[in-house]
Amino acid sequence: MVLPDEVARMWEVVVHHLEQEKDRNVARLMEAFSEKQFGLTDGYQLSEIHVIDLIGNMENPNVTAIAERMHMTRGAISKIASKLKQRGDIESFQLPDNQKNLYFRLTRRGQRIRRLHADIHAQAEKRVVNFFSRYAPEELQVIQTFLSDVSKHIEDMLVE
């Protein structure tokens, strides 16, 4: 039987590990992204890359639609869009029947960044599939239940 002190120590180790790994993984992802394209994406934030990806995936995206999809403020998306326009990744346009709203589309450079982003996601997905393939379906179910329970527990703690 696991004693409460042992559970508390295990929980502390898990949370500490998750915090450290999140920071390291975001840094590694951006480093790999930059190295893969030999400087094409130097100085980009992950949110900027995700805005580029969204613009490429949406029909006539505007600040409001992007903000809703990314769960960010319109002001934050406007700042990101301004940076991306200055870098030459996106351009704005208006529809012939709606001269009020501004929409965005990717430039060739933005399309290259989007393809690179998709390639990195595909490589990561392949690694994840290879990693989890070593577990039996029953073991994966236990892992999924555990991770779901941990996630719910963290959410509950944040609400308290």
C-alpha positions in Angstrom: 0.0 0.0 0.0 1.3 3.5 -0.9 1.5 5.8 2.1 0.2 9.5 1.8 3.8 10.9 2.2 5.0 8.7 -0.7 2.0 9.8 -2.9 2.8 13.4 -2.1 6.5 12.9 -3.0 5.5 11.1 -6.2 3.1 13.9 -7.1 5.8 16.5 -6.5 8.2 14.7 -8.8 5.6 14.3 -11.5 4.7 18.0 -11.5 8.3 19.2 -11.3 9.2 16.9 -14.2 6.2 18.1 -16.3 7.2 21.7 -15.7 10.8 21.2 -16.7 9.9 19.1 -19.7 7.4 21.7 -21.0 10.0 24.4 -21.0 12.7 22.2 -22.5 10.5 20.8 -25.2 9.2 24.3 -26.3 12.9 25.4 -26.5 13.9 22.3 -28.4 11.0 22.6 -30.8 11.9 26.2 -31.7 15.6 25.3 -32.0 14.8 22.3 -34.3 12.5 24.5 -36.3 15.2 27.2 -36.8 17.9 24.7 -37.6 15.8 22.8 -40.1 15.2 25.9 -42.2 18.6 27.4 -41.7 17.5 30.7 -40.2 14.1 31.1 -42.0 12.4 31.1 -38.6 15.0 32.7 -36.4 13.3 34.9 -33.8 9.8 33.5 -34.2 7.6 32.7 -31.3 5.6 29.5 -31.3 2.3 31.6 -31.4 3.5 33.3 -34.6 4.1 29.9 -36.2 0.7 28.7 -35.1 -0.9 31.9 -36.6 0.8 31.2 -39.9 -0.5 27.6 -39.8 -4.0 28.8 -39.0 -4.0 31.4 -41.8 -3.1 28.6 -44.2 -5.9 26.4 -42.9 -8.7 28.9 -42.8 -10.8 30.5 -45.5 -10.5 34.3 -45.4 -9.1 34.5 -41.8 -9.3 37.8 -40.0 -8.1 38.9 -36.6 -11.3 38.0 -34.8 -11.5 34.4 -36.3 -7.8 33.8 -35.5 -8.2 35.1 -32.0 -11.2 32.8 -31.4 -9.4 29.7 -32.7 -6.2 30.5 -30.7 -8.0 31.6 -27.5 -6.1 34.8 -27.6 -7.2 38.5 -27.6 -7.7 40.3 -30.8 -5.0 42.8 -29.7 -2.5 40.0 -29.4 -3.3 38.6 -32.8 -3.1 42.1 -34.3 0.4 42.4 -32.9 1.4 39.0 -34.3 -0.1 39.8 -37.7 1.8 43.1 -37.9 5.0 41.3 -37.2 4.2 38.6 -39.7 3.4 41.2 -42.4 6.7 43.1 -41.7 8.6 39.8 -42.1 6.8 39.1 -45.4 5.0 35.9 -44.2 1.5 37.2 -44.7 -0.4 39.9 -46.5 -3.7 41.4 -45.9 -6.6 41.9 -48.4 -10.2 42.9 -48.6 -13.1 41.1 -50.3 -14.7 42.9 -53.2 -18.1 42.8 -51.5 -16.7 43.8 -48.1 -14.3 46.7 -48.0 -14.7 47.0 -44.2 -12.9 43.8 -43.0 -9.2 42.9 -43.5 -8.3 39.3 -44.2 -5.0 37.5 -44.3 -3.3 35.1 -46.7 0.1 33.5 -46.7 2.9 34.7 -49.0 5.4 32.2 -50.5 7.6 32.6 -47.5 4.6 32.0 -45.1 3.7 28.9 -47.1 7.3 27.6 -46.7 7.1 28.1 -42.9 3.7 26.4 -42.8 5.1 23.4 -44.7 8.0 23.2 -42.4 5.7 23.3 -39.4 3.6 20.5 -40.9 6.8 18.4 -41.5 7.9 18.9 -37.9 4.5 17.8 -36.6 4.5 14.7 -38.9 8.0 13.8 -37.6 6.9 14.2 -34.0 3.8 12.2 -34.6 5.8 9.4 -36.1 8.1 9.4 -33.1 5.2 9.3 -30.7 3.6 6.4 -32.6 6.9 4.5 -32.5 7.3 5.2 -28.8 3.8 4.0 -27.8 3.9 1.0 -30.1 6.0 -0.8 -27.5 3.0 -0.9 -25.1 0.0 -3.3 -25.2 -3.4 -1.8 -25.7 -4.3 -2.5 -22.0 -1.2 -0.7 -20.8 -2.0 2.3 -23.1 -5.5 2.4 -21.4 -3.9 2.6 -18.0 -1.5 5.3 -19.2 -4.4 7.3 -20.7 -6.4 7.0 -17.6 -3.5 8.1 -15.4 -2.7 11.1 -17.6 -6.3 12.1 -17.8 -6.6 11.9 -14.0 -3.5 14.0 -13.5 -4.7 16.6 -16.0 -8.1 16.8 -14.2 -6.5 17.0 -10.8 -4.3 19.9 -12.0 -7.4 21.7 -13.4 -9.2 21.2 -10.1 -6.3 22.5 -8.1 -6.2 25.7 -10.3 -9.9 26.3 -9.7 -9.6 26.0 -5.9 
